[in-house]
Amino acid sequence: MPRDAVLIPLKSFSIAKKRLRQNGATDVSALAERLARGVLRACRPRTIFVLGESKDVDTFAQSQGVGYWPSPTPGLNATVAGAYRSLGADFDRLIIVHGDLHAPEGLGTFDPDQGITIVTDHHQRGTNVLVLPTGLDFHFSYGPDSKNLHESEARRLGLPYRIVANSSWSLDIDEPDDLILGLESIRGGLEAPSNARPRTD
């Protein structure tokens, strides 16, 4: 089986979720930390690295018993690209996961397809989970329309890829409406990706 690791970029909880704060949500720092803890639990037993730019994220990673990769450069794309290059020599495949997924269960045991897997957000424009082999000249493009940009990268590199939409991993909590969708999903809406099957190793 491929040697996998999960990379989870995190902002300092004190400043994370800017759009929720701007819209008057309360206890946003506690919510951000609770979501991150849930993602970390769901990613076990895979090897996990938290990617961050702040001391409190480092402290959080240590408290959770996972690795920490300090980014020398601010910004999500630079952070992920740096970790991908730095950690790639030790792993065959990296799984990049947003730390604010509402229902992350199954991330630690799902068996990705060969090539690249892109799990979209619920708008089907973003990239909530990205699985790719190491050693590629892959250009990360998190932000607006990242799903299409990452799909274009897969085509540029000539690799097989799979797009997964409308999964339980598609709901990340960024806006007040996302909190409402989270409550609706608890009542039975979204399902885990069809290839979220246990590994056999």
N, C-alpha and C positions, 0 to 999 in steps of 0.2 A: 504493500500500500504506500502511496505517496506520503512523504513527511510534510505534514501540514502545520501551519501556525495561523492564528487569528490576530489581526491587527485592529485595535479599537482606538481611533483618535478621540481625545476628550479635551474640551476646554475647561478652564477653571470653573468649578460649579458656581462661583460667586458672580460670574459674568455670562454664563451659558444661557441660552434660550432668550436672546434679546427681544425677539418678536413677542414672546409671551409676556415679558416684563413691560413692553411698550403698550400692551393691551390690557394691563391692569391685573394680570394673574398674580395670585399670592403664593408664597412658599415655593418659588420657582427653583431656588438653589436646592432645596430638599427634594423636589421632583426630579431634577436633573441627576442628582446622586442616586436616587432610588431606581431610575431607569437604567443607569450605568451598572448598578449592582445586578439588576435583573439580566442584562445582556451578558455580563461576566459569568453568572451562574449558568446561563443557557449554553455558553460556548465550551464549558467543560465536557469531556476531559481533554480537549485539544490544548496544545500549548498556546498561551495568550500573552500578547504584549499590548500594554496601553501606550499610546503615543501622546505626548503632551509637551507643553511649553512652560509649565509652571510647577513650582515646588509642591503645591497642594495636590496636583494630579499625581506626582511622584509618590507622595505620602499615601494617597488613596490606593494606588497600585500595590504598594508594599503591604498595606493593610489587608488587601484581598489575596495576597500570595501569588501575584502574577508579575511578569516582567514589565519593565518600564524602558521605553526608548525616548530619550530627550531630543526634541527637534531643535537644531541650531538655527532654523529658519522659520519665521512665522508664516501661517497660512496653511490651510488644509492640504492643498495639492503639493506644496513643497514638503510638508511633513510626511505625507504618505509616500511620495516619491523617494525621499531620503531613507525611510525605513525599509521600503521595498528593495532598494539597492543594498543597504547595509545588512539586512537579515536574510536576503535571498540566498547567500552562499550556504546557509545552514538548513534550508528547507526546499522542497520540490514545488510547493504550492502555498500561496498566501491567500487568506480570506479576510477581506477588509470589511468591517462591519460598523455601521453607525452605532453610537452608544446610547441612542434614545429610542430604540425600537419598543413599541408597546407590547408586543407578543413575540419574544425572541426564541421561544422554546424550539428545540430541535437543531439549533445551530452547532451544537457540539457533536452531533452524530450523523448529520446528513452527508450523503455521498455525492459530491458534485459530478457532473458530466465531464468528459474530457474537454480540454480547451478552456474557454472563458465562460463564466456564468455571470449574468447581470440580473440582479433582483431589483425591480423598480420600486419607487415610492408609490403611494396610492394615486398620485396624479399621472403616473406612468411617464414622468419626465426626469426624475432624479434616480440616483443609484444608492440603494440602501445596503446592499450586500454585493460585493464584487469578488469573484474567485478567479484567480489567474495563476498560471505557472510562473515560476521565477525565471530570471535571466532574460526577460524580454525588454525591448526598447519601447516600453508602454508609456504613453503620455496620459497622465491622470488629469481629468477635467471636471472635478467636482464643482457644482454650482448649477446655474441655469442650464437645462437641457443636457445634463450629464449622461443620461441614458443614451441618447442618440450619439453623443460624442464618444462615449466608450464603445458603443457598437461600431462606430466608424473605425476606431482604433483596432478592434478585433479583425475587421475586414482588411485594414491596411497591413496587418501582420500576417494575414492569410491563415488565421486560426479558426477552428470551429467554435461557435459560440451559441449560447442559449439565453433567451430573454424570459424571465419569470415575472409575470405580473399578477396582481390580485391575490397575493399570498398573505399569510399572517405577518410576514416580515416587511410588508409594504407600508405599514403604518408607523411612521416616526412622528414624534410629538414636537412640533414646531409652532403651531398656531392654536389659538383657542378652539377652533373647529376640530382640530385633531383630538382634543380631549373628549369631545362629544362622540367622534367616531370610535374612540377607544371604548367608551361605554357601550356603544352599539355592538362592537365586535365581541365583547364579553357575552352578550346575549345570543351570539351564534351567527356571525356573518362570515368571517374570513377563515380560510383553511391554509394549512402549511403547504409549501411547495410539494409537488407530487414526487420529487426525487429526495425528499427528506426521509430517507430510509436509513436504518442503522448501518454503520460500517461493520465489516466482518473481521477486522484485524483485532 
